[in-house]
Structure formats: C-alpha cells, structure tokens
Amino acid sequence: MRILGIETSCDETGVALVDERDGLLAHSVYSQASLHADYGGVVPELASRDHIRKTLPLIHQIMSDSATGPQDITGVAYTAGPGLMGALLVGASIARSLAWAWRIPALGVHHMEGHLVAPMLEDHAPEPPFVALLISGGHTLLVKVPAYGRYELLGESLDDAVGEAFDKTAKLLGLEYPGGPLLAELATKGQPDRFQFPRPMTNRPGLDFSFSGLKTFVANTVSKQAKDPQTRADIALAFEQAVIDTLTIKCRRALDHTGLNTLVVAGGVSANQQLRIALRKMADDLNAEVFYPRPIFCTDNGAMIAYAGLLRLMTGQADDLSIQAKPRWSLMDLPQISPK
C-alpha cells in the first residue's frame, strides 16, 4: 500500500507519502509560525485559511518529488482530531475529496496516535509493549502501549500541557511566539541553581501532571526580579530543569509501575535536547531503552499521519463518505488494530 498523509490540525501543514514496502517516499511541512507571531499565538481563522492555500500545492510537490501518480496511491490518511475545528475540516475535506475522486479508501487518524508511531519512521524502531510519553503544545500523556492500537492511559496533565507551559513561560520572559524552542536556547546561557522552582505533583503518588502552578511560580519570580538578560536566562534554565525533572520522575514511575523497559517519547517537546539527555540517563540507570523520532518528525507532520493511517488501512479499516473532524477526541476511544 502507498498512503498519502495530510496533517492540518493546528499551525503546520504537513503532507507525506509512505509506502508499505519502501517506507517514507517524500514529505513536506509548512509552518505558519511567522503568520501567528504578531498575535502571540495561533489564530484559528488564519490557520484554516493558510491550510487552504498550502495543502494542495504541497501534495503536488511530494507527488512530483516521488514520481507518484494518483494511480499509485492506495489510500489517504488525514488528521481527524484533536485540533482546531476549521483547520481539521480543511485537511479532512481535501483528503475525503481526493479519495472519492481516486476511488480509494480514506481514514481519519488521531493526531496523538500519529505522534506515538512517529518513531516507527526510524531505522531503529521500537516494538510494543512500551510506555509512551506524548508531549506537545496541547497534550501531555503517559500511555501504556501493549500493541499498536491498544492504549491504556497512565497519566495526563490536569491543566496546561507541557508545550503550552513552555510557550506561556517564554512569553513571560519576553520571547517571541513560538517561544518553546527560544526558551530552550535562552536556558543554555543560564546559571544553574540560582533559582529553584517546584517539581509539581512529584511529592505524591500517581502519574498525572500539572504545570499551571509552575507557570504561576515563574510569573511571580519574573515580577520580583530585574529584567536583565542574565536573570532571564537563569529563570529559563530553572523552569526548563523543573519540567525535565518532573517528566523524568514520572517516566521512571511509569516504567516501574508497568514493569516495562522501553520508553517512547514523541511530540514537539520531545525535540528538547536536555530532556533527551535526562531521559537517556534515567533509562540507562534502569537498563531500559528510550526511542524518539528525529527532530523534524517531533513537530506536527504528514509522515506520522501517513504511517498511522497505513497501519490501520492495511487491516481494512476505512471511513465512509462522511467528513470526520473531532476537535476533542480521546486516544483511548480508538478501535484496536486487528489483523485483516
């Protein structure tokens, strides 16, 4: 099977072609970051309009790059949710229309399942069972994965997602949108141990997260300190380290709780290099393995959607002619991936 994947859940337009035998054939991602920067965050209407402008040209591009014609494509996968309703409808409408015109099946894919399977795009890929840490701008989840398509929730954020906390803290420090990567860069200039921030919900049992209190703690610190560059860098480092320690503690607990020795980390925040170093050390201490997608596949992209769609379309799953868009959609509600 050769699957066209389309991702339009938020502010990246991603398309890709994945082949059952040959793997990833072509992919392209267009970021709207500069479009939303003046507003300090994603404007849903602008995001939807930009997806309309970019999706079809990107599809033409990757089909040309891979010498693929419509007759070579055997299925279309698109992000059906969760995400921004208008943005989701753009990708869903285009995908469903192409599938109808080409007389091939289409399937709406769960955005977080896409992130979860992104490490499968690498040469050294994980095999279930494993624990997955999914960390993005809108989600923070710890999930047990006995098999692809079978997901057991271990813990989640009770308020802000970790990526959202990064962006909001970056804004407190005067950084531009999207602030997460800029905060991580600023943290490299910080002096360790000048500020000590709490590691939320680590002093109690359980695997849930909460980052809103940490963000408030940072806001109070910023308001009391001088705004010189070194202080801003020191605060950035203290915040980043608090988040990394919190995620590392919870991942260790999850591996201990499940008795598993494989950890998969995916989503935009998984590109953070200091987090990777900390989780690698933790995994080494436990004689465990940790897997990530390469940085380009940590953020939203069409390749992960195409691969997730491939796994399900290969078993005969497909949608009817209706256009599916689900702004809120639990990963635990997905049907199992059963052999055809």
ZADO-1210 file (C-alpha; in nm, 4 decimals, padded with zeros to 6 digits):
<atoms>
<atom x="00.0000" y="00.0000" z="00.0000" code="MET" pos="1"/>
<atom x="00.1061" y="00.3597" z="-00.0663" code="ARG" pos="2"/>
<atom x="-00.0610" y="00.6139" z="00.1613" code="ILE" pos="3"/>
<atom x="-00.0930" y="00.9900" z="00.1261" code="LEU" pos="4"/>
<atom x="-00.0928" y="01.1557" z="00.4691" code="GLY" pos="5"/>
<atom x="-00.2329" y="01.5037" z="00.5388" code="ILE" pos="6"/>
<atom x="-00.1862" y="01.6921" z="00.8674" code="GLU" pos="7"/>
<atom x="-00.3708" y="02.0212" z="00.9310" code="THR" pos="8"/>
<atom x="-00.4631" y="02.0083" z="01.2995" code="SER" pos="9"/>
<atom x="-00.3135" y="02.3427" z="01.4030" code="CYS" pos="10"/>
<atom x="-00.0435" y="02.5662" z="01.2545" code="ASP" pos="11"/>
<atom x="00.1627" y="02.3286" z="01.0401" code="GLU" pos="12"/>
<atom x="00.0568" y="02.1972" z="00.7021" code="THR" pos="13"/>
<atom x="00.2191" y="01.8577" z="00.6538" code="GLY" pos="14"/>
<atom x="00.1879" y="01.6080" z="00.3713" code="VAL" pos="15"/>
<atom x="00.3755" y="01.2848" z="00.3044" code="ALA" pos="16"/>
<atom x="00.3760" y="00.9606" z="00.1099" code="LEU" pos="17"/>
<atom x="00.4540" y="00.6355" z="00.2933" code="VAL" pos="18"/>
<atom x="00.4853" y="00.3017" z="00.1170" code="ASP" pos="19"/>
<atom x="00.4300" y="-00.0324" z="00.2918" code="GLU" pos="20"/>
<atom x="00.7450" y="-00.1762" z="00.1351" code="ARG" pos="21"/>
<atom x="00.9690" y="00.1256" z="00.0675" code="ASP" pos="22"/>
<atom x="00.8904" y="00.3385" z="00.3738" code="GLY" pos="23"/>
<atom x="00.8836" y="00.7165" z="00.3596" code="LEU" pos="24"/>
<atom x="00.8965" y="00.8331" z="-00.0016" code="LEU" pos="25"/>
<atom x="00.8532" y="01.2094" z="00.0352" code="ALA" pos="26"/>
<atom x="00.7311" y="01.4619" z="00.2884" code="HIS" pos="27"/>
<atom x="00.6969" y="01.8358" z="00.3286" code="SER" pos="28"/>
<atom x="00.5940" y="02.0630" z="00.6152" code="VAL" pos="29"/>
<atom x="00.4977" y="02.4287" z="00.6010" code="TYR" pos="30"/>
<atom x="00.4992" y="02.6173" z="00.9313" code="SER" pos="31"/>
<atom x="00.2657" y="02.9100" z="00.9943" code="GLN" pos="32"/>
<atom x="00.4760" y="03.0371" z="01.2872" code="ALA" pos="33"/>
<atom x="00.5578" y="03.3703" z="01.1236" code="SER" pos="34"/>
<atom x="00.1895" y="03.4222" z="01.0356" code="LEU" pos="35"/>
<atom x="00.0807" y="03.3945" z="01.4011" code="HIS" pos="36"/>
<atom x="00.3843" y="03.5560" z="01.5639" code="ALA" pos="37"/>
<atom x="00.2324" y="03.9072" z="01.5688" code="ASP" pos="38"/>
<atom x="-00.0623" y="03.7732" z="01.7709" code="TYR" pos="39"/>
<atom x="00.1428" y="03.5798" z="02.0255" code="GLY" pos="40"/>
<atom x="-00.0404" y="03.2551" z="01.9497" code="GLY" pos="41"/>
<atom x="-00.2374" y="03.0652" z="01.6881" code="VAL" pos="42"/>
<atom x="-00.5361" y="03.2473" z="01.5365" code="VAL" pos="43"/>
<atom x="-00.7737" y="02.9663" z="01.4256" code="PRO" pos="44"/>
<atom x="-00.9285" y="03.1513" z="01.1299" code="GLU" pos="45"/>
<atom x="-00.5882" y="03.2480" z="00.9900" code="LEU" pos="46"/>
<atom x="-00.4659" y="02.8899" z="01.0379" code="ALA" pos="47"/>
<atom x="-00.7600" y="02.7486" z="00.8429" code="SER" pos="48"/>
<atom x="-00.7181" y="02.9937" z="00.5562" code="ARG" pos="49"/>
<atom x="-00.3468" y="02.9185" z="00.5281" code="ASP" pos="50"/>
<atom x="-00.4098" y="02.5438" z="00.5180" code="HIS" pos="51"/>
<atom x="-00.6439" y="02.6075" z="00.2238" code="ILE" pos="52"/>
<atom x="-00.3630" y="02.7875" z="00.0419" code="ARG" pos="53"/>
<atom x="-00.0854" y="02.5385" z="00.1157" code="LYS" pos="54"/>
<atom x="-00.2240" y="02.1848" z="00.1253" code="THR" pos="55"/>
<atom x="-00.2813" y="02.1149" z="-00.2447" code="LEU" pos="56"/>
<atom x="00.0500" y="02.2711" z="-00.3608" code="PRO" pos="57"/>
<atom x="00.2358" y="02.0573" z="-00.1063" code="LEU" pos="58"/>
<atom x="00.0545" y="01.7458" z="-00.2277" code="ILE" pos="59"/>
<atom x="00.1542" y="01.8249" z="-00.5866" code="HIS" pos="60"/>
<atom x="00.5122" y="01.8800" z="-00.4689" code="GLN" pos="61"/>
<atom x="00.5581" y="01.5475" z="-00.2917" code="ILE" pos="62"/>
<atom x="00.3869" y="01.3535" z="-00.5676" code="MET" pos="63"/>
<atom x="00.6263" y="01.5107" z="-00.8154" code="SER" pos="64"/>
<atom x="00.9287" y="01.4539" z="-00.5911" code="ASP" pos="65"/>
<atom x="00.8467" y="01.0846" z="-00.5565" code="SER" pos="66"/>
<atom x="00.7310" y="01.0323" z="-00.9165" code="ALA" pos="67"/>
<atom x="00.3945" y="00.9195" z="-00.7822" code="THR" pos="68"/>
<atom x="00.0712" y="00.9485" z="-00.9770" code="GLY" pos="69"/>
<atom x="-00.2849" y="00.9151" z="-00.8473" code="PRO" pos="70"/>
<atom x="-00.2912" y="00.5579" z="-00.9783" code="GLN" pos="71"/>
<atom x="-00.0059" y="00.4676" z="-00.7401" code="ASP" pos="72"/>
<atom x="-00.1817" y="00.5836" z="-00.4231" code="ILE" pos="73"/>
<atom x="-00.3956" y="00.3221" z="-00.2490" code="THR" pos="74"/>
<atom x="-00.5249" y="00.5198" z="00.0492" code="GLY" pos="75"/>
<atom x="-00.5476" y="00.8653" z="00.2041" code="VAL" pos="76"/>
<atom x="-00.4988" y="00.9325" z="00.5757" code="ALA" pos="77"/>
<atom x="-00.5765" y="01.2658" z="00.7344" code="TYR" pos="78"/>
<atom x="-00.5806" y="01.4128" z="01.0831" code="THR" pos="79"/>
<atom x="-00.9403" y="01.3970" z="01.2036" code="ALA" pos="80"/>
<atom x="-00.8618" y="01.5274" z="01.5526" code="GLY" pos="81"/>
<atom x="-00.7961" y="01.6508" z="01.8059" code="PRO" pos="82"/>
<atom x="-00.7189" y="02.0040" z="01.6896" code="GLY" pos="83"/>
<atom x="-00.8749" y="02.3267" z="01.5665" code="LEU" pos="84"/>
<atom x="-01.2130" y="02.2579" z="01.4045" code="MET" pos="85"/>
<atom x="-01.1613" y="02.4793" z="01.0995" code="GLY" pos="86"/>
<atom x="-00.8079" y="02.3554" z="01.0384" code="ALA" pos="87"/>
<atom x="-00.9166" y="01.9925" z="01.0706" code="LEU" pos="88"/>
<atom x="-01.2000" y="02.0447" z="00.8236" code="LEU" pos="89"/>
<atom x="-00.9592" y="02.1734" z="00.5583" code="VAL" pos="90"/>
<atom x="-00.7462" y="01.8598" z="00.5647" code="GLY" pos="91"/>
<atom x="-01.0455" y="01.6298" z="00.6037" code="ALA" pos="92"/>
<atom x="-01.2305" y="01.7857" z="00.3093" code="SER" pos="93"/>
<atom x="-00.9300" y="01.7686" z="00.0784" code="ILE" pos="94"/>
<atom x="-00.8436" y="01.4125" z="00.1810" code="ALA" pos="95"/>
<atom x="-01.2005" y="01.2854" z="00.1505" code="ARG" pos="96"/>
<atom x="-01.2416" y="01.4546" z="-00.1906" code="SER" pos="97"/>
<atom x="-00.9178" y="01.3099" z="-00.3292" code="LEU" pos="98"/>
<atom x="-01.0059" y="00.9635" z="-00.2030" code="ALA" pos="99"/>
<atom x="-01.3510" y="00.9861" z="-00.3662" code="TRP" pos="100"/>
<atom x="-01.2058" y="01.1099" z="-00.6960" code="ALA" pos="101"/>
<atom x="-00.9338" y="00.8420" z="-00.6975" code="TRP" pos="102"/>
<atom x="-01.1765" y="00.5719" z="-00.5751" code="ARG" pos="103"/>
<atom x="-00.9579" y="00.4662" z="-00.2849" code="ILE" pos="104"/>
<atom x="-01.0270" y="00.4423" z="00.0912" code="PRO" pos="105"/>
<atom x="-00.9769" y="00.7326" z="00.3301" code="ALA" pos="106"/>
<atom x="-00.9238" y="00.7224" z="00.7043" code="LEU" pos="107"/>
<atom x="-00.9307" y="00.9887" z="00.9739" code="GLY" pos="108"/>
<atom x="-00.6289" y="00.9489" z="01.2020" code="VAL" pos="109"/>
<atom x="-00.5917" y="01.0507" z="01.5669" code="HIS" pos="110"/>
<atom x="-00.3251" y="01.3209" z="01.5886" code="HIS" pos="111"/>
<atom x="-00.1653" y="01.1761" z="01.9035" code="MET" pos="112"/>
<atom x="-00.1543" y="00.8258" z="01.7563" code="GLU" pos="113"/>
<atom x="00.0407" y="00.9870" z="01.4750" code="GLY" pos="114"/>
<atom x="00.2936" y="01.1220" z="01.7234" code="HIS" pos="115"/>
<atom x="00.3040" y="00.7868" z="01.9020" code="LEU" pos="116"/>
<atom x="00.4015" y="00.5960" z="01.5867" code="VAL" pos="117"/>
<atom x="00.6455" y="00.8618" z="01.4585" code="ALA" pos="118"/>
<atom x="00.9490" y="00.6715" z="01.5953" code="PRO" pos="119"/>
<atom x="00.8491" y="00.3871" z="01.3610" code="MET" pos="120"/>
<atom x="00.9790" y="00.6051" z="01.0780" code="LEU" pos="121"/>
<atom x="01.3337" y="00.5481" z="01.2065" code="GLU" pos="122"/>
<atom x="01.5646" y="00.2587" z="01.1143" code="ASP" pos="123"/>
<atom x="01.5879" y="00.1512" z="01.4790" code="HIS" pos="124"/>
<atom x="01.2212" y="00.1430" z="01.5753" code="ALA" pos="125"/>
<atom x="01.0539" y="00.0310" z="01.8992" code="PRO" pos="126"/>
<atom x="00.8276" y="-00.2694" z="01.9289" code="GLU" pos="127"/>
<atom x="00.5376" y="-00.2913" z="02.1770" code="PRO" pos="128"/>
<atom x="00.4855" y="-00.3293" z="02.4613" code="PRO" pos="129"/>
<atom x="00.6222" y="00.0040" z="02.5816" code="PHE" pos="130"/>
<atom x="00.5368" y="00.3178" z="02.7747" code="VAL" pos="131"/>
<atom x="00.4841" y="00.6323" z="02.5649" code="ALA" pos="132"/>
<atom x="00.5317" y="00.9908" z="02.6821" code="LEU" pos="133"/>
<atom x="00.3441" y="01.2188" z="02.4408" code="LEU" pos="134"/>
<atom x="00.4349" y="01.5829" z="02.4949" code="ILE" pos="135"/>
<atom x="00.3175" y="01.8623" z="02.2677" code="SER" pos="136"/>
<atom x="00.1664" y="02.2072" z="02.2746" code="GLY" pos="137"/>
<atom x="-00.1760" y="02.0715" z="02.3593" code="GLY" pos="138"/>
<atom x="-00.1165" y="01.7354" z="02.5234" code="HIS" pos="139"/>
<atom x="00.0843" y="01.5671" z="02.7965" code="THR" pos="140"/>
<atom x="00.0097" y="01.1950" z="02.8218" code="LEU" pos="141"/>
<atom x="00.1704" y="00.8851" z="02.9681" code="LEU" pos="142"/>
<atom x="00.0303" y="00.5789" z="02.7939" code="VAL" pos="143"/>
<atom x="00.0921" y="00.2064" z="02.8181" code="LYS" pos="144"/>
<atom x="00.1023" y="00.0510" z="02.4707" code="VAL" pos="145"/>
<atom x="00.0583" y="-00.3290" z="02.4799" code="PRO" pos="146"/>
<atom x="00.0191" y="-00.3183" z="02.0995" code="ALA" pos="147"/>
<atom x="-00.0356" y="-00.0503" z="01.8369" code="TYR" pos="148"/>
<atom x="-00.3991" y="00.0497" z="01.8606" code="GLY" pos="149"/>
<atom x="-00.4292" y="-00.0621" z="02.2254" code="ARG" pos="150"/>
<atom x="-00.3708" y="00.2247" z="02.4649" code="TYR" pos="151"/>
<atom x="-00.4060" y="00.2420" z="02.8427" code="GLU" pos="152"/>
<atom x="-00.3914" y="00.5876" z="02.9996" code="LEU" pos="153"/>
<atom x="-00.1423" y="00.6066" z="03.2865" code="LEU" pos="154"/>
<atom x="-00.1373" y="00.9810" z="03.3450" code="GLY" pos="155"/>
<atom x="-00.2168" y="01.3167" z="03.1854" code="GLU" pos="156"/>
<atom x="-00.1927" y="01.6873" z="03.2535" code="SER" pos="157"/>
<atom x="-00.4727" y="01.8207" z="03.4707" code="LEU" pos="158"/>
<atom x="-00.4287" y="02.1721" z="03.3273" code="ASP" pos="159"/>
<atom x="-00.1625" y="02.3166" z="03.0943" code="ASP" pos="160"/>
<atom x="00.0168" y="02.0805" z="02.8588" code="ALA" pos="161"/>
<atom x="00.3946" y="02.0928" z="02.8862" code="VAL" pos="162"/>
<atom x="00.4362" y="02.2607" z="02.5459" code="GLY" pos="163"/>
<atom x="00.1773" y="02.5205" z="02.6427" code="GLU" pos="164"/>
<atom x="00.3690" y="02.5852" z="02.9669" code="ALA" pos="165"/>
<atom x="00.6889" y="02.6379" z="02.7676" code="PHE" pos="166"/>
<atom x="00.5207" y="02.8885" z="02.5356" code="ASP" pos="167"/>
<atom x="00.3490" y="03.0795" z="02.8182" code="LYS" pos="168"/>
<atom x="00.6694" y="03.0985" z="03.0212" code="THR" pos="169"/>
<atom x="00.8581" y="03.2171" z="02.7150" code="ALA" pos="170"/>
<atom x="00.6034" y="03.4958" z="02.6762" code="LYS" pos="171"/>
<atom x="00.6604" y="03.5967" z="03.0407" code="LEU" pos="172"/>
<atom x="01.0301" y="03.6278" z="02.9552" code="LEU" pos="173"/>
<atom x="00.9582" y="03.8494" z="02.6542" code="GLY" pos="174"/>
<atom x="01.0316" y="03.5885" z="02.3887" code="LEU" pos="175"/>
<atom x="00.8513" y="03.5743" z="02.0559" code="GLU" pos="176"/>
<atom x="00.5999" y="03.3080" z="01.9522" code="TYR" pos="177"/>
<atom x="00.6507" y="03.0134" z="01.9292" code="PRO" pos="178"/>
<atom x="00.8517" y="03.0509" z="02.2471" code="GLY" pos="179"/>
<atom x="00.9344" y="02.6927" z="02.3472" code="GLY" pos="180"/>
<atom x="01.2467" y="02.6499" z="02.1312" code="PRO" pos="181"/>
<atom x="01.3581" y="03.0070" z="02.2100" code="LEU" pos="182"/>
<atom x="01.3261" y="02.9406" z="02.5832" code="LEU" pos="183"/>
<atom x="01.5373" y="02.6255" z="02.5490" code="ALA" pos="184"/>
<atom x="01.8010" y="02.8260" z="02.3624" code="GLU" pos="185"/>
<atom x="01.7961" y="03.1010" z="02.6266" code="LEU" pos="186"/>
<atom x="01.8324" y="02.8378" z="02.9008" code="ALA" pos="187"/>
<atom x="02.1718" y="02.7361" z="02.7608" code="THR" pos="188"/>
<atom x="02.3033" y="03.0741" z="02.8845" code="LYS" pos="189"/>
<atom x="02.1604" y="03.0369" z="03.2350" code="GLY" pos="190"/>
<atom x="02.3494" y="02.9856" z="03.5582" code="GLN" pos="191"/>
<atom x="02.2353" y="02.6691" z="03.7376" code="PRO" pos="192"/>
<atom x="02.0974" y="02.6743" z="04.0914" code="ASP" pos="193"/>
<atom x="02.0301" y="03.0499" z="04.1067" code="ARG" pos="194"/>
<atom x="01.6552" y="02.9808" z="04.1144" code="PHE" pos="195"/>
<atom x="01.4788" y="02.6729" z="04.2474" code="GLN" pos="196"/>
<atom x="01.1317" y="02.6049" z="04.1056" code="PHE" pos="197"/>
<atom x="00.8900" y="02.3317" z="04.2256" code="PRO" pos="198"/>
<atom x="00.8621" y="01.9929" z="04.0570" code="ARG" pos="199"/>
<atom x="00.4812" y="01.9770" z="04.0531" code="PRO" pos="200"/>
<atom x="00.2988" y="01.6637" z="04.1702" code="MET" pos="201"/>
<atom x="00.6202" y="01.4658" z="04.2234" code="THR" pos="202"/>
<atom x="00.5835" y="01.4579" z="04.6034" code="ASN" pos="203"/>
<atom x="00.2689" y="01.2463" z="04.5815" code="ARG" pos="204"/>
<atom x="00.1942" y="00.9101" z="04.4197" code="PRO" pos="205"/>
<atom x="00.0461" y="00.8902" z="04.0729" code="GLY" pos="206"/>
<atom x="00.1365" y="00.9691" z="03.7143" code="LEU" pos="207"/>
<atom x="-00.0698" y="01.2812" z="03.6418" code="ASP" pos="208"/>
<atom x="00.0889" y="01.6180" z="03.5649" code="PHE" pos="209"/>
<atom x="00.0142" y="01.9816" z="03.6455" code="SER" pos="210"/>
<atom x="00.2119" y="02.2712" z="03.5041" code="PHE" pos="211"/>
<atom x="-00.0113" y="02.5741" z="03.5669" code="SER" pos="212"/>
<atom x="00.1236" y="02.6215" z="03.9198" code="GLY" pos="213"/>
<atom x="00.4819" y="02.6116" z="03.7935" code="LEU" pos="214"/>
<atom x="00.3938" y="02.8753" z="03.5353" code="LYS" pos="215"/>
<atom x="00.2452" y="03.0950" z="03.8108" code="THR" pos="216"/>
<atom x="00.5586" y="03.0443" z="04.0233" code="PHE" pos="217"/>
<atom x="00.7688" y="03.1639" z="03.7287" code="VAL" pos="218"/>
<atom x="00.5395" y="03.4648" z="03.6756" code="ALA" pos="219"/>
<atom x="00.5802" y="03.5684" z="04.0386" code="ASN" pos="220"/>
<atom x="00.9579" y="03.5280" z="04.0144" code="THR" pos="221"/>
<atom x="00.9759" y="03.7338" z="03.6964" code="VAL" pos="222"/>
<atom x="00.7740" y="04.0163" z="03.8555" code="SER" pos="223"/>
<atom x="01.0172" y="04.0383" z="04.1503" code="LYS" pos="224"/>
<atom x="01.3424" y="04.0225" z="03.9558" code="GLN" pos="225"/>
<atom x="01.5373" y="04.2633" z="03.7400" code="ALA" pos="226"/>
<atom x="01.4769" y="04.2110" z="03.3691" code="LYS" pos="227"/>
<atom x="01.8454" y="04.1933" z="03.2679" code="ASP" pos="228"/>
<atom x="01.9443" y="03.9241" z="03.0127" code="PRO" pos="229"/>
<atom x="02.1287" y="03.7059" z="03.2635" code="GLN" pos="230"/>
<atom x="01.8334" y="03.6901" z="03.5029" code="THR" pos="231"/>
<atom x="01.6000" y="03.5968" z="03.2178" code="ARG" pos="232"/>
<atom x="01.8393" y="03.3187" z="03.1145" code="ALA" pos="233"/>
<atom x="01.8668" y="03.1940" z="03.4731" code="ASP" pos="234"/>
<atom x="01.4867" y="03.1801" z="03.5053" code="ILE" pos="235"/>
<atom x="01.4585" y="02.9997" z="03.1720" code="ALA" pos="236"/>
<atom x="01.7081" y="02.7386" z="03.2866" code="LEU" pos="237"/>
<atom x="01.5360" y="02.6896" z="03.6228" code="ALA" pos="238"/>
<atom x="01.1980" y="02.6437" z="03.4515" code="PHE" pos="239"/>
<atom x="01.3337" y="02.4032" z="03.1903" code="GLU" pos="240"/>
<atom x="01.5074" y="02.1947" z="03.4568" code="GLN" pos="241"/>
<atom x="01.1911" y="02.1804" z="03.6687" code="ALA" pos="242"/>
<atom x="00.9936" y="02.0495" z="03.3718" code="VAL" pos="243"/>
<atom x="01.2628" y="01.7987" z="03.2743" code="ILE" pos="244"/>
<atom x="01.2938" y="01.6668" z="03.6294" code="ASP" pos="245"/>
<atom x="00.9155" y="01.6329" z="03.6554" code="THR" pos="246"/>
<atom x="00.8858" y="01.4423" z="03.3266" code="LEU" pos="247"/>
<atom x="01.1820" y="01.2191" z="03.4138" code="THR" pos="248"/>
<atom x="01.0429" y="01.1300" z="03.7578" code="ILE" pos="249"/>
<atom x="00.7034" y="01.0424" z="03.6103" code="LYS" pos="250"/>
<atom x="00.8569" y="00.8311" z="03.3319" code="CYS" pos="251"/>
<atom x="01.0635" y="00.6363" z="03.5840" code="ARG" pos="252"/>
<atom x="00.7477" y="00.5750" z="03.7866" code="ARG" pos="253"/>
<atom x="00.5592" y="00.4625" z="03.4763" code="ALA" pos="254"/>
<atom x="00.8284" y="00.2111" z="03.3814" code="LEU" pos="255"/>
<atom x="00.8406" y="00.0817" z="03.7400" code="ASP" pos="256"/>
<atom x="00.4603" y="00.0649" z="03.7564" code="HIS" pos="257"/>
<atom x="00.4209" y="-00.1306" z="03.4310" code="THR" pos="258"/>
<atom x="00.7343" y="-00.3437" z="03.4615" code="GLY" pos="259"/>
<atom x="00.8306" y="-00.2443" z="03.1058" code="LEU" pos="260"/>
<atom x="01.1790" y="-00.1434" z="02.9930" code="ASN" pos="261"/>
<atom x="01.1029" y="00.0535" z="02.6757" code="THR" pos="262"/>
<atom x="01.0066" y="00.4211" z="02.6654" code="LEU" pos="263"/>
<atom x="00.8875" y="00.6080" z="02.3550" code="VAL" pos="264"/>
<atom x="00.8935" y="00.9887" z="02.3675" code="VAL" pos="265"/>
<atom x="00.7192" y="01.1891" z="02.0939" code="ALA" pos="266"/>
<atom x="00.5554" y="01.5259" z="02.0251" code="GLY" pos="267"/>
<atom x="00.7052" y="01.8708" z="01.9785" code="GLY" pos="268"/>
<atom x="00.8674" y="01.8954" z="02.3231" code="VAL" pos="269"/>
<atom x="01.0490" y="01.5647" z="02.2653" code="SER" pos="270"/>
<atom x="01.2945" y="01.7603" z="02.0484" code="ALA" pos="271"/>
<atom x="01.4327" y="01.9299" z="02.3625" code="ASN" pos="272"/>
<atom x="01.7934" y="01.8156" z="02.3865" code="GLN" pos="273"/>
<atom x="01.8270" y="01.8496" z="02.7631" code="GLN" pos="274"/>
<atom x="01.5176" y="01.6358" z="02.8111" code="LEU" pos="275"/>
<atom x="01.6672" y="01.3690" z="02.5865" code="ARG" pos="276"/>
<atom x="01.9881" y="01.3684" z="02.7899" code="ILE" pos="277"/>
<atom x="01.7965" y="01.3329" z="03.1180" code="ALA" pos="278"/>
<atom x="01.5709" y="01.0538" z="02.9923" code="LEU" pos="279"/>
<atom x="01.8674" y="00.8714" z="02.8392" code="ARG" pos="280"/>
<atom x="02.0436" y="00.8758" z="03.1766" code="LYS" pos="281"/>
<atom x="01.7287" y="00.7581" z="03.3529" code="MET" pos="282"/>
<atom x="01.6855" y="00.4755" z="03.1010" code="ALA" pos="283"/>
<atom x="02.0489" y="00.3696" z="03.1416" code="ASP" pos="284"/>
<atom x="02.0026" y="00.3545" z="03.5187" code="ASP" pos="285"/>
<atom x="01.7054" y="00.1204" z="03.4689" code="LEU" pos="286"/>
<atom x="01.8701" y="-00.0819" z="03.1907" code="ASN" pos="287"/>
<atom x="01.5889" y="00.0381" z="02.9655" code="ALA" pos="288"/>
<atom x="01.5699" y="00.1738" z="02.6101" code="GLU" pos="289"/>
<atom x="01.4308" y="00.5094" z="02.5014" code="VAL" pos="290"/>
<atom x="01.3183" y="00.5928" z="02.1470" code="PHE" pos="291"/>
<atom x="01.2440" y="00.9252" z="01.9759" code="TYR" pos="292"/>
<atom x="01.1579" y="01.0390" z="01.6259" code="PRO" pos="293"/>
<atom x="01.4194" y="01.2582" z="01.4609" code="ARG" pos="294"/>
<atom x="01.3582" y="01.6292" z="01.5386" code="PRO" pos="295"/>
<atom x="01.1840" y="01.7030" z="01.2074" code="ILE" pos="296"/>
<atom x="00.9197" y="01.4422" z="01.2973" code="PHE" pos="297"/>
<atom x="00.8716" y="01.5641" z="01.6552" code="CYS" pos="298"/>
<atom x="00.6582" y="01.8580" z="01.5443" code="THR" pos="299"/>
<atom x="00.3339" y="01.8070" z="01.3503" code="ASP" pos="300"/>
<atom x="00.3972" y="01.6426" z="01.0129" code="ASN" pos="301"/>
<atom x="00.2288" y="01.4414" z="00.7421" code="GLY" pos="302"/>
<atom x="00.4656" y="01.1428" z="00.7656" code="ALA" pos="303"/>
<atom x="00.3378" y="01.0368" z="01.1074" code="MET" pos="304"/>
<atom x="-00.0229" y="01.0631" z="00.9858" code="ILE" pos="305"/>
<atom x="00.0533" y="00.8604" z="00.6736" code="ALA" pos="306"/>
<atom x="00.2224" y="00.5891" z="00.8803" code="TYR" pos="307"/>
<atom x="-00.0575" y="00.5737" z="01.1381" code="ALA" pos="308"/>
<atom x="-00.3054" y="00.5545" z="00.8513" code="GLY" pos="309"/>
<atom x="-00.1040" y="00.2784" z="00.6853" code="LEU" pos="310"/>
<atom x="-00.1171" y="00.0622" z="00.9998" code="LEU" pos="311"/>
<atom x="-00.4961" y="00.0842" z="01.0075" code="ARG" pos="312"/>
<atom x="-00.5738" y="00.0827" z="00.6342" code="LEU" pos="313"/>
<atom x="-00.3668" y="-00.2345" z="00.5973" code="MET" pos="314"/>
<atom x="-00.6156" y="-00.4098" z="00.8272" code="THR" pos="315"/>
<atom x="-00.9139" y="-00.2966" z="00.6229" code="GLY" pos="316"/>
<atom x="-01.0206" y="-00.0018" z="00.8387" code="GLN" pos="317"/>
<atom x="-01.1657" y="00.2887" z="00.6399" code="ALA" pos="318"/>
<atom x="-01.4222" y="00.5663" z="00.6832" code="ASP" pos="319"/>
<atom x="-01.7455" y="00.6124" z="00.4963" code="ASP" pos="320"/>
<atom x="-01.8069" y="00.9139" z="00.2732" code="LEU" pos="321"/>
<atom x="-01.8742" y="01.1491" z="00.5635" code="SER" pos="322"/>
<atom x="-01.6106" y="01.4065" z="00.6572" code="ILE" pos="323"/>
<atom x="-01.4781" y="01.3366" z="01.0066" code="GLN" pos="324"/>
<atom x="-01.3445" y="01.6179" z="01.2272" code="ALA" pos="325"/>
<atom x="-01.3202" y="01.5786" z="01.6049" code="LYS" pos="326"/>
<atom x="-01.1675" y="01.8751" z="01.7909" code="PRO" pos="327"/>
<atom x="-01.1839" y="01.6690" z="02.1130" code="ARG" pos="328"/>
<atom x="-01.1039" y="01.3007" z="02.0824" code="TRP" pos="329"/>
<atom x="-00.9594" y="01.0652" z="02.3413" code="SER" pos="330"/>
<atom x="-00.6782" y="00.8374" z="02.2318" code="LEU" pos="331"/>
<atom x="-00.8368" y="00.5669" z="02.4471" code="MET" pos="332"/>
<atom x="-01.1504" y="00.5684" z="02.2265" code="ASP" pos="333"/>
<atom x="-00.9670" y="00.4323" z="01.9204" code="LEU" pos="334"/>
<atom x="-01.0554" y="00.0856" z="01.7960" code="PRO" pos="335"/>
<atom x="-00.7864" y="-00.1779" z="01.8186" code="GLN" pos="336"/>
<atom x="-00.5778" y="-00.2519" z="01.5114" code="ILE" pos="337"/>
<atom x="-00.6800" y="-00.6083" z="01.4286" code="SER" pos="338"/>
<atom x="-00.5286" y="-00.8291" z="01.1571" code="PRO" pos="339"/>
<atom x="-00.7218" y="-00.8271" z="00.8311" code="LYS" pos="340"/>
</atoms>
